[in-house]
Amino acid sequence: MRFRILGPLEVEADGAAVTLGGPKPRTLLAALLVRHGTVVSDDRLLEALWGDEPPRGAISALRAYASRLRAALGDQARLDYRAPGYVLAVADDELDAAEFERLLHAARSVAAADAVGGAHRALALADAALSLWRGDALAEFTDLEFARAEAARLDELRLAAAEERIDALLRLARAAEALPEAELLVRRFPTRERSVVALMHALYASGRQAEALATYHELRRRLADELGVEPSEPAQTLYRRILGQDPTLRGAVVGESAMSLLRSWIVGASECCTQLRT
């Protein structure tokens, strides 16, 4: 069985779509998928289904929706009641979001290998991860708190996967492919330093040094105006390398200093996501 939340909610069994019923059973399933494998309390599920003011008889209605969901999934063991709530049994390879995170983690791991083979593998893994997306995560539930928080977390990881792809392309001297993707990210997130640095690198590797340097100055201006800070040391390091016309920035595989840039942003993005969730 396959469960998909990286876009509209879908369930597939033996290659056929599973009919889940109306909005309430679908919302119930989405709330359980977000915390699959753990007990989700009745109170949390009532809030997901009805907000702060559940109607009279809401618990009975919840039990009925859970029963319908079991029948739709065709496996009584999938959805179990364990006080104080329900737990949905879903293996990581059955849920697209879990598979996406596994592929992204693998891409990050192989990207640490400063070799052409590592870059090829990272690119393939990033492509596989991004191919699982069919639209916005939990698209039909974004007005609900439980879905907003998870969708924001997954969207951040989707952006990280796009950056992994761009980094791999640059390491493989495929700046022509990396450039439009980096430009798109920077248009959306003009102060996201990892994306801006990727754009600087892609511009320089495409023979557009002046634009690469101008991109850094624009980042510096925006950071000063909006946040009152200077670009990070990794961004400044790349700027200096471009000023010095570092030949490794045009080569098939960038050097260890560039890989240090990548690792620093991975750590920083992870810390940022943790802070946002708390």
C-alpha positions in Angstrom: 0.0 0.0 0.0 1.2 3.5 -0.8 0.3 6.7 1.1 1.0 10.0 -0.5 0.9 13.5 1.1 3.4 15.3 -1.1 0.5 16.8 -3.0 -3.2 15.9 -2.7 -3.8 13.0 -0.3 -3.8 9.7 -2.1 -3.8 6.0 -1.1 -3.1 3.2 -3.5 -3.4 -0.5 -3.0 -2.3 -3.1 -5.6 -2.0 -0.3 -8.2 -5.6 1.0 -7.7 -6.7 4.2 -5.9 -8.4 3.7 -2.5 -11.6 5.6 -2.0 -11.4 7.3 1.4 -14.8 9.0 1.5 -15.6 12.6 2.4 -13.6 15.3 3.9 -13.7 14.1 7.5 -12.2 10.6 6.9 -9.6 12.2 4.7 -8.7 14.7 7.4 -8.5 11.9 9.9 -6.1 9.9 7.7 -3.9 13.0 7.1 -3.7 13.7 10.8 -2.7 10.1 11.5 -0.1 10.0 8.6 1.6 13.1 9.9 2.3 11.2 13.1 2.3 7.7 11.7 3.6 5.0 14.1 2.7 7.0 17.2 -0.5 7.3 19.2 -2.5 10.4 18.3 -4.8 11.3 21.1 -8.5 11.7 20.7 -8.2 15.4 21.7 -5.7 16.0 18.9 -7.9 14.2 16.3 -11.0 16.1 17.5 -9.1 19.4 17.0 -8.0 18.3 13.5 -11.6 17.4 12.6 -13.5 20.3 14.2 -11.1 22.8 15.6 -11.6 24.2 19.1 -15.3 23.6 19.3 -16.1 19.9 18.4 -19.9 19.3 18.3 -21.8 17.1 20.7 -21.3 13.5 19.9 -17.9 14.2 18.4 -16.2 11.2 20.0 -18.9 8.9 18.6 -18.4 10.5 15.2 -14.6 10.0 15.5 -15.1 6.3 16.2 -17.4 6.0 13.1 -14.8 7.8 10.9 -12.1 5.5 12.2 -14.2 2.5 11.4 -14.8 3.7 7.9 -11.1 4.3 7.4 -10.3 0.8 8.5 -12.8 -0.6 6.0 -11.4 1.6 3.2 -7.8 0.5 3.9 -8.9 -3.1 4.0 -6.7 -4.0 6.9 -8.0 -3.9 10.5 -4.5 -3.9 11.9 -3.6 -0.7 10.1 -5.5 1.5 12.4 -5.5 0.5 16.1 -7.0 2.2 19.1 -4.6 2.5 22.0 -5.7 4.8 24.8 -5.7 7.8 24.6 -6.1 7.6 20.8 -5.3 5.9 17.5 -2.1 4.7 15.9 -1.7 4.2 12.1 0.8 1.5 11.1 2.7 2.7 8.0 6.1 1.6 7.0 8.6 4.2 5.8 8.7 2.8 2.3 4.9 3.1 2.1 4.8 6.9 2.7 6.1 9.3 0.1 7.2 11.9 2.6 9.3 9.3 4.5 10.8 8.1 1.3 11.6 11.6 0.2 13.4 12.3 3.5 15.4 9.1 3.2 16.5 10.0 -0.3 17.4 13.5 0.7 19.5 12.2 3.6 21.3 9.8 1.3 22.0 12.7 -1.2 23.5 14.8 1.6 25.6 11.9 2.7 27.1 11.1 -0.7 27.6 14.8 -1.4 30.2 14.8 1.3 32.4 12.7 -0.9 34.6 15.1 -2.8 34.6 13.1 -6.0 32.8 13.0 -9.4 31.1 9.7 -8.4 29.7 11.3 -5.3 28.3 14.2 -7.3 26.6 11.9 -9.8 25.1 9.9 -7.0 23.9 12.9 -5.1 22.3 14.3 -8.3 20.4 11.0 -8.9 19.2 10.8 -5.3 18.1 14.5 -5.3 16.2 13.9 -8.6 14.5 10.8 -7.1 13.5 12.7 -4.0 12.1 15.7 -5.9 10.2 13.4 -8.3 8.0 12.3 -5.5 6.3 15.7 -5.2 3.0 16.2 -7.0 2.2 19.7 -5.7 2.2 21.4 -2.3 2.5 19.0 0.7 -0.9 18.2 2.3 -2.4 20.7 -0.2 -6.0 20.2 0.8 -5.4 20.7 4.6 -3.3 23.8 4.8 -6.0 25.7 6.7 -5.5 23.2 9.6 -2.8 23.7 12.2 -1.5 20.1 12.2 -1.0 20.2 8.4 0.5 23.7 8.3 3.3 22.8 10.6 4.2 19.6 8.7 3.8 21.2 5.3 6.2 24.0 6.3 8.7 21.4 7.5 8.4 19.4 4.2 8.6 22.5 2.1 11.9 23.5 3.7 13.3 20.0 3.0 12.0 20.3 -0.6 14.0 23.5 -1.0 17.0 21.8 0.5 16.7 19.0 -2.0 16.6 21.5 -4.9 19.8 23.1 -3.5 21.4 19.7 -3.3 20.6 19.2 -7.0 22.1 22.5 -7.9 25.2 21.8 -5.9 25.7 18.5 -7.6 25.3 20.1 -11.0 27.9 22.7 -10.2 30.3 20.0 -9.0 29.8 18.2 -12.3 30.6 21.5 -14.3 27.0 21.7 -15.5 26.5 25.3 -14.7 24.2 25.9 -17.7 21.7 23.6 -16.1 22.3 24.8 -12.5 22.0 28.5 -13.4 18.2 28.8 -14.2 17.3 26.7 -11.2 19.5 28.8 -8.9 18.0 32.0 -10.3 14.5 30.7 -9.6 15.3 30.0 -6.0 17.0 33.4 -5.4 14.0 35.2 -6.9 11.8 33.4 -4.3 14.3 33.7 -1.4 16.7 36.6 -2.0 18.3 36.4 1.4 18.7 32.6 1.5 22.5 32.4 1.4 22.9 28.9 0.2 20.8 29.6 -2.8 22.5 32.9 -3.5 26.0 31.3 -3.2 24.9 28.6 -5.7 23.8 31.4 -8.1 27.1 33.2 -7.6 29.0 30.0 -8.4 26.8 29.2 -11.4 27.2 32.7 -12.8 31.0 32.6 -12.4 31.3 29.2 -13.9 29.2 30.5 -16.9 31.8 33.2 -17.5 29.7 36.0 -15.9 32.0 37.1 -13.1 30.7 40.7 -12.9 27.1 39.4 -12.3 28.4 36.9 -9.7 30.0 39.7 -7.8 27.0 41.9 -8.1 24.8 39.1 -6.7 27.0 39.0 -3.6 26.7 42.8 -3.2 22.9 42.6 -3.5 22.8 39.8 -0.9 25.0 42.0 1.4 22.7 45.0 0.9 19.6 43.0 1.6 21.0 41.3 4.7 22.1 44.7 6.1 18.8 46.4 5.4 16.5 43.6 6.5 18.5 41.8 9.3 21.3 44.1 10.2 23.9 41.4 9.5 26.8 40.7 7.1 26.9 37.7 4.8 28.2 34.5 6.5 31.8 33.6 6.3 31.2 30.8 3.7 29.5 33.4 1.4 32.4 35.8 1.9 34.9 33.1 1.2 33.2 32.3 -2.1 33.2 36.0 -3.0 36.9 36.2 -2.4 37.5 33.1 -4.5 35.5 34.6 -7.4 37.5 37.9 -7.0 40.7 35.8 -7.2 39.3 33.9 -10.2 39.7 30.5 -8.5 40.0 28.0 -11.4 38.5 25.2 -9.3 35.1 26.9 -9.4 35.0 26.1 -13.2 36.3 22.6 -12.8 34.4 19.3 -12.9 34.7 18.9 -9.1 35.0 21.8 -6.7 37.5 21.5 -3.9 37.2 20.8 -0.2 36.6 24.4 0.7 33.4 24.4 -1.5 32.3 21.2 0.2 32.8 23.0 3.6 30.4 25.6 2.3 27.9 22.9 1.6 28.2 21.2 4.9 27.9 24.5 6.8 24.6 25.2 5.1 23.3 21.8 5.8 24.0 22.2 9.5 22.6 25.7 9.5 19.4 24.8 7.7 18.8 21.9 10.1 19.3 24.2 13.1 17.0 26.8 11.6 14.2 24.2 11.0 14.6 23.0 14.6 14.2 26.6 15.9 11.2 27.2 13.7 9.4 24.1 14.9 10.1 25.0 18.6 
